Amino acid sequence: MCGRFGFFELRFFIEMLRQLELPFEEADAYQFSPSYNIAPENQVTVLAGNRQGALLANARWGLIPHWSKGIPKVRPINARAETLAVKPYFRHLLNRHHCIIPASGFYEWNMSPSGKKQPWYIHRSDNSLMAFAGLWDTWIPPEAESKPVTSCTIVTTKANRKMRDIHDRMPVILEPENWKVWLEAANTGNRSLLVPPGESLLDRYPVSSKVNSPRYIRKDCMERTTAGEI
């Protein structure tokens, strides 16, 4: 599961793309605003793979398939890696529309001894940028005057041992050397990347319940606190 994350390091992400010699173009309407608490339905930054290469763009977090007649009630923010090939929402994208969703870290909740939900901030132990494996699609509304809507979902996998006591699922985190491989959607071999990361990749610590509100997007969302502290 991944239901909330933060991203505030666009400059570093672009520098990494250049170091990796991963060519990309920036969408004309692309806009970036740093956020420490990104919630479903928000606009997020994606690096979307297509036949021409890769495009740095905005996408709505919550997938709307291109074949939908209207905005569906169910707009998945996560897609289980184990069932991508069979779920109608995702199987048409598996060999066509892959993307990378950059993140500085993500949040997850578990139940504290006091019976309240405790939020945790999870980030790379080397403090470098995360890149989630994702799928994207573009839906064209039936109204002629409406603009196309590009949306995305984050691929999840089973949690590794470091995460298992918080949640049984976690986002697929791609190592930089695999970013280009994942964007090549026609390469069926890249499905081998959809596995939990190594135990030493991630670190975590408890944060304030301020993050519980999707409207609260300030930096102190990710400040370390004592577990159970409100």
N, C-alpha and C positions, 0 to 999 in steps of 0.2 A: 504494500500500500504506500502511496505517496499522495497526501492530500494538502500539503502546504510546503513551500520552499522559498528560498530567498536567492536573489541574483543582483549583484551590484558591481560586478567586475568586468564590464564589457570590454574595456581597453585591454585587459589581460587576456580575455578570450580571443580577441582579434590578433594580439601578438602571438598567441599559441598557434593559431591557424597559419600565420605566416611562417613561423618556425617549422611547422610540419609540412610546409609547402602544399597546403590544401587550398586551392584557388576557390574564390567565392565572389559573388556580386551582392551588392546591397540593394534591397528593394527600394523603389522610389519613395514609397510612403512609410518606410521603416522609422519607428521612433523608439527611443529607449529612456526609461525612467527607472532608476535603481529602486528596488523594493526589498525589504527584509522579511516580508510576509505575503507571498503570492498565493492567492486562493483560486479555486476553480472558477471558471468563467472570466478570469482576468486575461488580459493580453500578455503573452510571454514572448521572449526572444527564442527563435528557432533557427537552426541552420538546416534548411530543407534540401534534400537531395533530389535532383531531377535529371532529365536526359542531357541538359546543358551543363550540369555541374552541381554547384551548391549556391543557395540563395539565403542571405541573412535577412530575416523578415520577422514580422509579428504574426502570431497565431493565437486564436482563442483556445484556452485550455479547457477542453471538453469536446470530444470529437463529434462532428456532424458529418455523416457520410454523404458523398456527392449524389447518391441515388435517392436521398430523402426528399419527400414531397414538401415537407415543411420542417421547421425546427423541432426535432423529436424531444419527447419528455426525458428520455435517457440520453445523456451526452457523456460518455465514459471519459473520466480523467485518467484512468489506468487501464492497461490491457495485460492480462496474464500471459506470460511468455509461452506457457505450456499449451495454450488453446488458440493462439493467433491464427493457425491454419484452418480452424474450423468455425470460429465465431463469425457470423455474417458481417459484423461491424468492421472486422479487421482483416479477414482473409484476402479481400480484394486489394489491400494496401501492402501486404507482406512482401510481395515481389515488385512493388511499384513506388511506394512513397515512404521512404525512411527519413527520419530527421534526428538531429542532436539537439537536446534542450540543455543549455548550460545552466549551472546552479552553483552558488557559493556553498550551500548546504541545505538540508531539509529537516522538517520537524516530524516527530511522531509522538504519540501519547500512549501511556499505559496507566494502570490503576495503582495509585499509591496506597500504602498501608492505612491511611486515613479514610480511604474510600473515594478520594477525589482523583480526577484524571491529571496525571503529571506530564507536562510537555517536555520533550527532549530535543536538543539540537544536535544533528548528526552532520559531521563534515569530514573531509579527508584528513588523515593524521599528519600529512605533510603540508597541510593548509593550502594546497593548490586547488584549482578549479575542478568541479565535478562536471561530467557530461552524461546526461541520462539518454538512454536509447528511447526513441519515440517514433510514432507514425503520424502522418499528416494527411489531410485531404482538403479539397476546396469545394464548397457547396454554393451553387448559384440559386439565389431565391427566385421564385416564380414571378415576382413583381419586376417589371422591366427596369424601373428606376433604382432598384436596390443593388448594392454592390456585392460582389462575391465575398464569401466568408471562408477564410482559411482557419482551420482548427487542428488541434493535435491531442495526442494522448501519450502518457508515459508508460513504457513497458516495464512490468514488474516481474520479479522472480522470488523464489523462496529466500527467506532471511538466512544470513549466515549466523554462526553461533554468537557473534558479538551483538547482534540485533534481536535475536530470537526471544529474549525475555521482555522486549518492548512490543514487537509485532512479528507475525509469522511471514510477512511479505515486505519487500523493499524494492526500490527502483533498480533497474539494471544500470550499473555505472561502468561506462566505457573508458578504458585506458586510452591515452592520446594516440598511441600507435594504431589503435583500432577505429578511430573516428572515420577515416576515409573508407575503411572496409565496410562499416555499417551503412554508410550513405549509399553504397553500391547495392541498391535494393535487389537487382536481378541476380546477385551472387548469393545463392542459397546457402553457401557455406558460412555466411555470417551469422546464421542462427546459432552457431556454436558459441557466440559471444553472450548469449542470453542466460547467464549463470550468475550466482552470487559472487561477490568479490572476495578476495582473500581476507583472512581475519585481521591482518594488520593494516588494511587500507583505511579503515574508518576510526574515528574517535567520536565520543558523545559526552554530553553533559546536560544536566537539567536546567531549564530556563523558566522564567516567570509565566504565569497564566495570562499575562497580557496578550500573548500570541494567540490565545483562544479566539479572540475577535478578529475576523478577517479585515476589519476596517482599521486595525492598528498595524501600521507598517513601519514604525520607527526602528532605529538601529538597536535600541535596548531590548528588542524582541529576542535577540540571540545572546544577551549577556548571561553569563553563568550565575546560577543561584543555587540554593540548597534544595535538594529534593523535598517536596512537600511544602515549600515556601510559596506563598501567594504573592 
